[in-house]
Amino acid sequence: MNIHHIRLQRARRAWLVSMILLLIAVIAILISLNTGTIRLSPLRVLYTLLGLGTRQEHMIMFDYRLPRIVITILAGAGIAVAGAILQGTSRNSLADPGVLGIHAGAGLGLIIFVSFFRTMEGSVSVLIPLFTFTGGVVTALIIFLLSYDRQRGILPIRMILVGIAISAGISAVTLLLSLKLDEDTYTFTATWLAGSVWARDWIHVWTLLPWIVLILPWVYWRSRYLDLFTLGDELASGIGSQVNRSRISLMLLAVALSSASVAMVGSIGFIGLIAPHMARQLAGAQHRYFLPAAALLGVVILLAADTVGRSIFQPNAVPAGVVVAAIGGPYFLYLLFKKY
């Protein structure tokens, strides 16, 4: 069996896995469109999407459910790919934007934004990703600097511990700032940060869309650098890779993806941990094969969590972040004990 045949088999496997996950994502979208206080049958959903529904069905579909679902799709893909980037650049299988504290930094940026503008709705919401990105970048820089060793580079265990400590400190500052908000703004912000996708509008879709659509193809184009990092810094440098420059640029892309996603769906953790691991098992170890699968898995997980939170716990919906944490927490412990 020659190398070309092996590569062809891997590509076919990755393509098949991605197609199956895409089909599952479409099914999850249809189920989510049919889920809510007012249920719409799949046939009525199709009629409404074609413009043949009633005025009430049109309002439910296009003003409430579709923006929420599109936001969920974009954010799920963004967080999952961000986790894959961080795991690749740090050579740490436990790396995740939430675990490392980047989500906490983005959340602090969100609180600072609300402290200035007192709202997260309307046209001013296009500025939210800029604030969350700044908070995420500053947090990431602190974590990576404290985790870096001159002789050994970034230390995986130290990065996890530093991330947890930094996250705790930032969360305390975020809580202190949030207590200074008025009651209504505080309630809305706390619900947002908990990972609720409720009350999202098309303005939030157009705000997040450029970040995801522009960055994801760029990451895929640079996926070969993520493969080189698995060889170690010395070997990667020896075959001509600019290790430090590539690592910094890819980490900035990961921070941008996770921060922009947090800006729109709140601090939803563990998707960046679970999705890359599952995708790697299904589609293979090379990033060009499993990155699309990881993005689709992120979409499926977040869609499923939002749908479960809205349907099972009616009339009081549970934020999607809570549902994901209920699954991701035990999975994180499993990976921790398995690896260490």
KAJO-V575140 format. One record per residue. N is the residue number from 0. SS is DSSP state (H for helix, E for strand, C for the rest). PSI is psi in whole degrees, 0 to 359 (* if undefined). D_FIRST is the distance of its C-alpha to the first C-alpha in Angstrom with 2 decimals. Layout:
N | SS | PSI | D_FIRST
N | SS | PSI | D_FIRST
This chain:
0 | C | 117 | 0.00
1 | C | 171 | 3.83
2 | H | 321 | 6.85
3 | H | 319 | 8.41
4 | H | 321 | 6.50
5 | H | 316 | 7.13
6 | H | 321 | 10.54
7 | H | 320 | 11.20
8 | H | 317 | 10.83
9 | H | 318 | 13.10
10 | H | 319 | 15.45
11 | H | 318 | 15.84
12 | H | 315 | 16.57
13 | H | 319 | 19.05
14 | H | 318 | 20.62
15 | H | 316 | 21.13
16 | H | 317 | 22.67
17 | H | 321 | 24.91
18 | H | 319 | 26.07
19 | H | 316 | 26.98
20 | H | 324 | 28.82
21 | H | 319 | 30.57
22 | H | 317 | 31.78
23 | H | 321 | 33.04
24 | H | 319 | 34.79
25 | H | 318 | 36.51
26 | H | 318 | 37.70
27 | H | 322 | 38.99
28 | H | 315 | 40.83
29 | H | 319 | 42.49
30 | H | 318 | 43.55
31 | H | 323 | 44.90
32 | H | 333 | 46.85
33 | C | 358 | 48.46
34 | C | 135 | 49.32
35 | C | 184 | 52.64
36 | C | 318 | 56.34
37 | C | 116 | 56.54
38 | C | 142 | 53.72
39 | C | 131 | 52.45
40 | C | 156 | 50.65
41 | H | 325 | 47.33
42 | H | 318 | 49.34
43 | H | 326 | 51.95
44 | H | 316 | 49.28
45 | H | 315 | 47.87
46 | H | 317 | 51.41
47 | H | 319 | 52.25
48 | H | 330 | 49.16
49 | C | 1 | 50.20
50 | C | 16 | 53.73
51 | C | 4 | 55.32
52 | C | 173 | 56.11
53 | C | 172 | 59.50
54 | H | 319 | 60.81
55 | H | 317 | 60.22
56 | H | 322 | 56.63
57 | H | 317 | 56.00
58 | H | 315 | 57.46
59 | H | 316 | 55.44
60 | H | 309 | 52.17
61 | H | 337 | 52.53
62 | H | 337 | 54.85
63 | H | 304 | 53.49
64 | H | 315 | 50.14
65 | H | 314 | 48.02
66 | H | 318 | 48.78
67 | H | 316 | 47.99
68 | H | 319 | 44.65
69 | H | 318 | 43.59
70 | H | 316 | 44.58
71 | H | 318 | 42.56
72 | H | 311 | 39.43
73 | H | 314 | 39.79
74 | H | 320 | 40.68
75 | H | 315 | 37.97
76 | H | 318 | 35.26
77 | H | 314 | 37.04
78 | H | 319 | 37.47
79 | H | 314 | 33.90
80 | H | 324 | 32.42
81 | H | 318 | 35.12
82 | H | 319 | 34.02
83 | H | 320 | 30.36
84 | H | 313 | 31.66
85 | H | 321 | 33.93
86 | H | 323 | 31.32
87 | H | 314 | 28.98
88 | H | 328 | 31.75
89 | H | 352 | 33.42
90 | C | 39 | 30.36
91 | C | 111 | 32.43
92 | C | 350 | 30.98
93 | C | 2 | 34.61
94 | C | 139 | 35.59
95 | C | 140 | 37.17
96 | C | 326 | 39.91
97 | C | 315 | 42.26
98 | C | 321 | 41.70
99 | C | 350 | 42.03
100 | C | 1 | 45.30
101 | H | 323 | 44.37
102 | H | 323 | 45.48
103 | H | 319 | 48.74
104 | H | 320 | 49.30
105 | H | 322 | 48.64
106 | H | 323 | 51.05
107 | H | 319 | 53.67
108 | H | 324 | 53.30
109 | H | 318 | 53.87
110 | H | 320 | 57.01
111 | H | 319 | 58.32
112 | H | 312 | 57.80
113 | H | 325 | 59.73
114 | H | 329 | 62.45
115 | H | 313 | 63.07
116 | H | 345 | 62.66
117 | C | 17 | 63.43
118 | C | 157 | 61.05
119 | C | 19 | 57.38
120 | C | 165 | 58.13
121 | C | 189 | 58.93
122 | H | 336 | 57.96
123 | H | 344 | 58.32
124 | H | 344 | 55.15
125 | H | 343 | 53.05
126 | H | 347 | 54.04
127 | H | 312 | 52.61
128 | H | 331 | 49.03
129 | H | 319 | 50.60
130 | H | 315 | 52.52
131 | H | 324 | 49.63
132 | H | 317 | 47.30
133 | H | 315 | 49.93
134 | H | 320 | 50.30
135 | H | 320 | 46.55
136 | H | 314 | 46.15
137 | H | 316 | 49.10
138 | H | 315 | 47.84
139 | H | 319 | 44.31
140 | H | 317 | 45.82
141 | H | 315 | 47.99
142 | H | 314 | 45.16
143 | H | 325 | 42.76
144 | H | 318 | 45.61
145 | H | 342 | 46.66
146 | H | 356 | 43.09
147 | E | 138 | 42.33
148 | E | 135 | 42.56
149 | C | 322 | 42.86
150 | C | 323 | 40.72
151 | C | 1 | 38.10
152 | E | 210 | 38.09
153 | E | 126 | 38.21
154 | C | 118 | 38.47
155 | H | 311 | 36.80
156 | H | 317 | 39.40
157 | H | 322 | 42.28
158 | H | 320 | 41.15
159 | H | 313 | 41.22
160 | H | 318 | 44.65
161 | H | 319 | 46.06
162 | H | 318 | 44.83
163 | H | 317 | 46.57
164 | H | 314 | 49.75
165 | H | 319 | 49.82
166 | H | 318 | 49.16
167 | H | 317 | 52.10
168 | H | 316 | 54.38
169 | H | 322 | 53.52
170 | H | 323 | 53.97
171 | H | 317 | 57.44
172 | H | 319 | 58.34
173 | H | 316 | 57.05
174 | H | 319 | 59.21
175 | H | 316 | 62.21
176 | H | 323 | 61.90
177 | H | 332 | 61.35
178 | C | 342 | 64.58
179 | C | 356 | 66.49
180 | C | 158 | 65.38
181 | C | 165 | 67.66
182 | H | 315 | 67.02
183 | H | 316 | 65.44
184 | H | 321 | 63.11
185 | H | 316 | 62.13
186 | H | 314 | 61.29
187 | H | 318 | 59.20
188 | H | 319 | 57.38
189 | H | 319 | 56.74
190 | H | 319 | 55.27
191 | H | 311 | 53.08
192 | H | 336 | 51.78
193 | C | 351 | 51.08
194 | C | 25 | 48.30
195 | C | 138 | 50.26
196 | C | 11 | 49.21
197 | C | 148 | 52.61
198 | C | 28 | 54.80
199 | C | 144 | 52.13
200 | C | 176 | 53.13
201 | H | 334 | 51.59
202 | H | 327 | 52.79
203 | H | 326 | 50.44
204 | H | 310 | 47.53
205 | H | 336 | 48.31
206 | H | 318 | 48.73
207 | H | 329 | 45.29
208 | H | 311 | 43.37
209 | H | 322 | 43.27
210 | H | 317 | 41.99
211 | H | 314 | 39.00
212 | H | 326 | 38.22
213 | H | 323 | 38.42
214 | H | 320 | 36.77
215 | H | 312 | 33.70
216 | H | 325 | 32.13
217 | H | 316 | 33.07
218 | H | 317 | 31.33
219 | H | 321 | 28.12
220 | H | 329 | 28.36
221 | C | 17 | 28.71
222 | H | 334 | 26.04
223 | H | 332 | 23.97
224 | H | 326 | 26.98
225 | H | 325 | 26.73
226 | H | 323 | 23.21
227 | H | 327 | 24.71
228 | H | 333 | 27.48
229 | C | 342 | 25.20
230 | C | 345 | 24.65
231 | C | 152 | 28.43
232 | H | 318 | 31.17
233 | H | 313 | 31.18
234 | H | 322 | 27.52
235 | H | 321 | 27.68
236 | H | 325 | 30.82
237 | H | 333 | 29.32
238 | C | 15 | 26.67
239 | C | 8 | 29.45
240 | C | 134 | 29.87
241 | C | 89 | 33.51
242 | H | 305 | 33.18
243 | H | 316 | 36.72
244 | H | 317 | 37.22
245 | H | 319 | 33.97
246 | H | 314 | 34.73
247 | H | 315 | 38.28
248 | H | 319 | 37.47
249 | H | 322 | 34.82
250 | H | 323 | 37.19
251 | H | 322 | 39.93
252 | H | 321 | 37.81
253 | H | 318 | 37.20
254 | H | 320 | 40.95
255 | H | 315 | 41.77
256 | H | 311 | 39.59
257 | H | 321 | 40.93
258 | H | 317 | 44.51
259 | H | 322 | 44.72
260 | H | 317 | 43.36
261 | H | 325 | 45.86
262 | H | 330 | 48.57
263 | H | 334 | 48.06
264 | H | 359 | 46.97
265 | C | 183 | 48.28
266 | C | 79 | 46.75
267 | C | 111 | 43.99
268 | C | 172 | 41.92
269 | C | 343 | 38.69
270 | H | 319 | 36.79
271 | H | 346 | 35.32
272 | H | 313 | 34.30
273 | H | 310 | 33.03
274 | H | 313 | 31.17
275 | H | 322 | 28.72
276 | H | 312 | 27.93
277 | H | 318 | 27.29
278 | H | 321 | 25.27
279 | H | 322 | 23.03
280 | H | 326 | 22.38
281 | H | 319 | 21.75
282 | H | 353 | 19.89
283 | C | 168 | 18.12
284 | C | 338 | 19.54
285 | C | 136 | 19.47
286 | H | 327 | 22.90
287 | H | 339 | 22.07
288 | H | 317 | 20.34
289 | H | 350 | 22.98
290 | H | 314 | 26.17
291 | H | 321 | 26.79
292 | H | 321 | 26.22
293 | H | 317 | 28.60
294 | H | 316 | 31.18
295 | H | 323 | 31.10
296 | H | 321 | 31.39
297 | H | 319 | 34.35
298 | H | 312 | 35.92
299 | H | 315 | 35.50
300 | H | 313 | 36.88
301 | H | 321 | 39.88
302 | H | 315 | 40.66
303 | H | 318 | 40.56
304 | H | 318 | 42.72
305 | H | 319 | 45.25
306 | H | 317 | 45.43
307 | H | 316 | 45.92
308 | H | 329 | 48.54
309 | H | 329 | 50.43
310 | H | 312 | 50.31
311 | C | 325 | 50.55
312 | C | 25 | 53.21
313 | C | 148 | 55.53
314 | C | 355 | 58.14
315 | C | 100 | 57.28
316 | C | 143 | 53.80
317 | C | 133 | 51.75
318 | C | 145 | 50.01
319 | H | 328 | 46.25
320 | H | 326 | 46.01
321 | H | 318 | 47.61
322 | H | 316 | 45.17
323 | H | 319 | 42.13
324 | H | 325 | 43.72
325 | H | 330 | 44.27
326 | H | 318 | 40.52
327 | H | 327 | 39.34
328 | H | 305 | 41.71
329 | H | 324 | 40.37
330 | H | 322 | 36.75
331 | H | 316 | 37.65
332 | H | 321 | 39.22
333 | H | 314 | 36.16
334 | H | 323 | 33.91
335 | H | 312 | 36.63
336 | H | 329 | 36.92
337 | H | 322 | 33.18
338 | H | 325 | 32.61
339 | C | * | 35.88
